[in-house]
Amino acid sequence: MLTNVCTREEKGLRLVSGLALLALAGLLNGGLALLGLLGLIPIATVVTGYCPIKHLFGITSCEIDSRRSHHA
């Protein structure tokens, strides 16, 4: 499976920001509370190790497999 979210630092930042957004959803009322549900997105990227936006821009935090680089 394709992964592009690999470093502990990035995963930690995504997890904390996602949980903060979810907490915000609990504090707000009405339609604004739905914005807090956006916190599920960074949490999902931590669980799956894949971020579609990073893929779109060709960005990864994963190390390149050294075996691949020798075959080029």
N, CA, C and O of each residue as an XYZ file, in Angstrom:
288
protein
N       0.836     -1.186      0.000
C       0.000      0.000      0.000
C       0.877      1.245      0.000
O       1.950      1.258      0.603
N       0.428      2.259     -0.660
C       1.157      3.513     -0.765
C       1.115      4.253      0.566
O       0.044      4.433      1.146
N       2.282      4.683      1.053
C       2.351      5.500      2.262
C       3.205      6.724      1.977
O       4.184      6.650      1.235
N       2.833      7.839      2.566
C       3.630      9.049      2.428
C       3.680      9.852      3.728
O       4.199     10.968      3.751
N       3.145      9.289      4.797
C       3.212      9.893      6.125
C       3.956      8.899      7.006
O       3.365      7.920      7.462
N       5.243      9.133      7.253
C       6.058      8.114      7.898
C       6.734      8.528      9.199
O       6.925      7.688     10.078
N       7.102      9.798      9.347
C       7.884     10.171     10.523
C       7.001     10.285     11.762
O       5.830     10.655     11.681
N       7.590      9.958     12.907
C       6.864     10.056     14.168
C       6.421     11.483     14.435
O       5.325     11.716     14.944
N       7.276     12.438     14.090
C       6.942     13.837     14.328
C       5.707     14.264     13.534
O       4.812     14.926     14.060
N       5.677     13.875     12.275
C       4.531     14.240     11.443
C       3.264     13.556     11.933
O       2.210     14.185     12.015
N       3.360     12.280     12.257
C       2.196     11.562     12.753
C       1.694     12.163     14.065
O       0.488     12.285     14.282
N       2.636     12.537     14.940
C       2.253     13.143     16.213
C       1.549     14.470     16.015
O       0.540     14.746     16.664
N       2.078     15.290     15.120
C       1.467     16.585     14.838
C       0.068     16.415     14.246
O      -0.859     17.140     14.606
N      -0.072     15.465     13.349
C      -1.381     15.210     12.748
C      -2.374     14.697     13.790
O      -3.541     15.090     13.784
N      -1.915     13.825     14.683
C      -2.795     13.277     15.711
C      -3.243     14.367     16.683
O      -4.425     14.456     17.014
N      -2.312     15.188     17.135
C      -2.654     16.265     18.073
C      -3.602     17.273     17.429
O      -4.568     17.705     18.057
N      -3.329     17.648     16.179
C      -4.211     18.615     15.521
C      -5.604     18.022     15.286
O      -6.609     18.720     15.421
N      -5.661     16.751     14.940
C      -6.962     16.104     14.744
C      -7.764     16.034     16.029
O      -8.967     16.297     16.035
N      -7.093     15.676     17.125
C      -7.790     15.608     18.412
C      -8.232     16.994     18.873
O      -9.292     17.139     19.482
N      -7.421     18.012     18.585
C      -7.797     19.383     18.948
C      -9.045     19.819     18.182
O      -9.938     20.447     18.752
N      -9.107     19.490     16.913
C     -10.290     19.839     16.117
C     -11.531     19.099     16.618
O     -12.625     19.662     16.651
N     -11.356     17.845     17.003
C     -12.495     17.092     17.543
C     -12.957     17.692     18.868
O     -14.157     17.756     19.135
N     -12.011     18.130     19.695
C     -12.373     18.785     20.949
C     -13.128     20.077     20.667
O     -14.075     20.414     21.378
N     -12.718     20.790     19.645
C     -13.399     22.009     19.247
C     -14.844     21.709     18.855
O     -15.745     22.496     19.144
N     -15.060     20.586     18.206
C     -16.418     20.196     17.814
C     -17.303     20.023     19.045
O     -18.498     20.317     19.005
N     -16.715     19.549     20.131
C     -17.476     19.375     21.361
C     -17.806     20.689     22.048
O     -18.774     20.772     22.804
N     -17.007     21.715     21.790
C     -17.226     23.006     22.440
C     -18.163     23.924     21.668
O     -18.796     24.798     22.260
N     -18.258     23.740     20.374
C     -19.074     24.626     19.542
C     -20.470     24.066     19.353
O     -20.708     22.870     19.523
N     -21.385     24.950     18.999
C     -22.776     24.547     18.767
C     -23.142     24.731     17.305
O     -22.535     25.530     16.592
N     -24.137     23.987     16.874
C     -24.701     24.162     15.535
C     -23.752     23.775     14.423
O     -22.982     22.821     14.537
N     -23.825     24.542     13.337
C     -23.052     24.250     12.136
C     -21.555     24.344     12.350
O     -20.790     23.642     11.689
N     -21.124     25.203     13.268
C     -19.689     25.324     13.533
C     -19.109     24.046     14.125
O     -17.931     23.749     13.932
N     -19.922     23.299     14.836
C     -19.452     22.041     15.420
C     -19.046     21.059     14.325
O     -18.149     20.239     14.522
N     -19.701     21.144     13.182
C     -19.351     20.254     12.073
C     -17.935     20.500     11.576
O     -17.272     19.579     11.098
N     -17.467     21.746     11.688
C     -16.090     22.039     11.285
C     -15.089     21.251     12.125
O     -14.035     20.849     11.632
N     -15.421     21.036     13.375
C     -14.541     20.263     14.244
C     -14.394     18.823     13.797
O     -13.393     18.172     14.097
N     -15.390     18.324     13.080
C     -15.312     16.952     12.576
C     -14.237     16.793     11.515
O     -13.872     15.671     11.163
N     -13.724     17.912     11.001
C     -12.596     17.834     10.072
C     -11.373     17.217     10.744
O     -10.436     16.797     10.065
N     -11.380     17.162     12.063
C     -10.303     16.520     12.805
C     -10.166     15.039     12.488
O      -9.119     14.443     12.743
N     -11.204     14.449     11.939
C     -11.128     13.035     11.555
C     -10.163     12.822     10.390
O      -9.608     11.734     10.235
N      -9.963     13.848      9.579
C      -9.098     13.712      8.408
C      -7.632     13.496      8.810
O      -7.027     12.524      8.356
N      -7.031     14.373      9.652
C      -5.636     14.104     10.020
C      -5.475     12.811     10.816
O      -4.444     12.145     10.719
N      -6.484     12.456     11.596
C      -6.404     11.191     12.335
C      -6.409     10.018     11.362
O      -5.680      9.047     11.562
N      -7.216     10.097     10.320
C      -7.256      9.034      9.305
C      -5.919      8.911      8.583
O      -5.504      7.805      8.236
N      -5.236     10.043      8.350
C      -3.940      9.968      7.669
C      -2.893      9.304      8.553
O      -1.975      8.657      8.047
N      -3.021      9.456      9.867
C      -2.101      8.774     10.791
C      -2.356      7.269     10.752
O      -1.419      6.474     10.686
N      -3.615      6.891     10.794
C      -3.980      5.468     10.812
C      -3.573      4.772      9.516
O      -3.051      3.658      9.549
N      -3.807      5.417      8.384
C      -3.516      4.779      7.097
C      -2.090      5.027      6.616
O      -1.568      4.259      5.807
N      -1.451      6.101      7.109
C      -0.108      6.444      6.638
C      -0.118      7.078      5.253
O       0.922      7.168      4.600
N      -1.280      7.514      4.809
C      -1.422      8.064      3.463
C      -2.195      9.373      3.503
O      -3.250      9.466      4.131
N      -1.659     10.382      2.826
C      -2.326     11.678      2.699
C      -2.498     11.977      1.211
O      -1.505     12.150      0.505
N      -3.734     12.041      0.722
C      -3.958     12.285     -0.703
C      -3.407     13.628     -1.182
O      -2.959     13.734     -2.324
N      -3.433     14.645     -0.337
C      -2.924     15.957     -0.749
C      -1.410     15.895     -0.948
O      -0.889     16.449     -1.915
N      -0.702     15.224     -0.039
C       0.744     15.077     -0.209
C       1.046     14.281     -1.479
O       2.014     14.574     -2.181
N       0.229     13.287     -1.771
C       0.412     12.478     -2.978
C       0.239     13.347     -4.224
O       1.000     13.227     -5.183
N      -0.763     14.219     -4.202
C      -1.039     15.104     -5.323
C       0.178     15.979     -5.657
O       0.466     16.236     -6.826
N       0.886     16.430     -4.613
C       2.054     17.284     -4.811
C       3.375     16.514     -4.843
O       4.439     17.123     -4.957
N       3.319     15.188     -4.744
C       4.529     14.366     -4.805
C       5.419     14.501     -3.588
O       6.637     14.358     -3.698
N       4.843     14.772     -2.433
C       5.595     14.957     -1.195
C       5.491     13.696     -0.350
O       4.434     13.067     -0.293
N       6.590     13.326      0.306
C       6.570     12.195      1.224
C       7.527     12.470      2.368
O       8.505     13.199      2.205
N       7.246     11.887      3.529
C       8.181     11.971      4.645
C       8.835     10.614      4.883
O       9.512     10.410      5.892
N       8.629      9.688      3.948
C       9.200      8.352      4.053
C      10.599      8.331      3.438
O      10.875      9.035      2.466
N      11.469      7.519      4.015
C      12.803      7.375      3.455
C      12.726      6.571      2.169
O      11.894      5.674      2.032
N      13.604      6.900      1.226
C      13.664      6.179     -0.042
C      14.331      4.838      0.206
O      15.346      4.760      0.899
N      13.768      3.795     -0.353
C      14.329      2.457     -0.242
C      15.672      2.433     -0.962
O      15.737      2.685     -2.165
N      16.737      2.133     -0.239
C      18.091      2.185     -0.821
C      18.266      1.158     -1.930
O      19.078      1.372     -2.830
N      17.537      0.056     -1.898
C      17.666     -0.952     -2.957
C      17.163     -0.402     -4.283
O      17.708     -0.726     -5.338
N      16.130      0.424     -4.235
C      15.589      1.009     -5.454
C      16.566      1.971     -6.093
O      16.716      1.981     -7.314
N      17.235      2.782     -5.283
C      18.100      3.825     -5.812
C      19.317      3.235     -6.532
O      19.889      3.904     -7.392
N      19.729      2.009     -6.210
C      20.875      1.387     -6.866
C      20.521      0.822     -8.236
O      21.411      0.585     -9.053
N      19.232      0.602     -8.500
C      18.817      0.027     -9.777
C      18.586      1.091    -10.846
O      18.384      0.758    -12.014
N      18.613      2.331    -10.470
C      18.318      3.403    -11.441
C      19.467      3.681    -12.377
O      19.363      4.552    -13.240
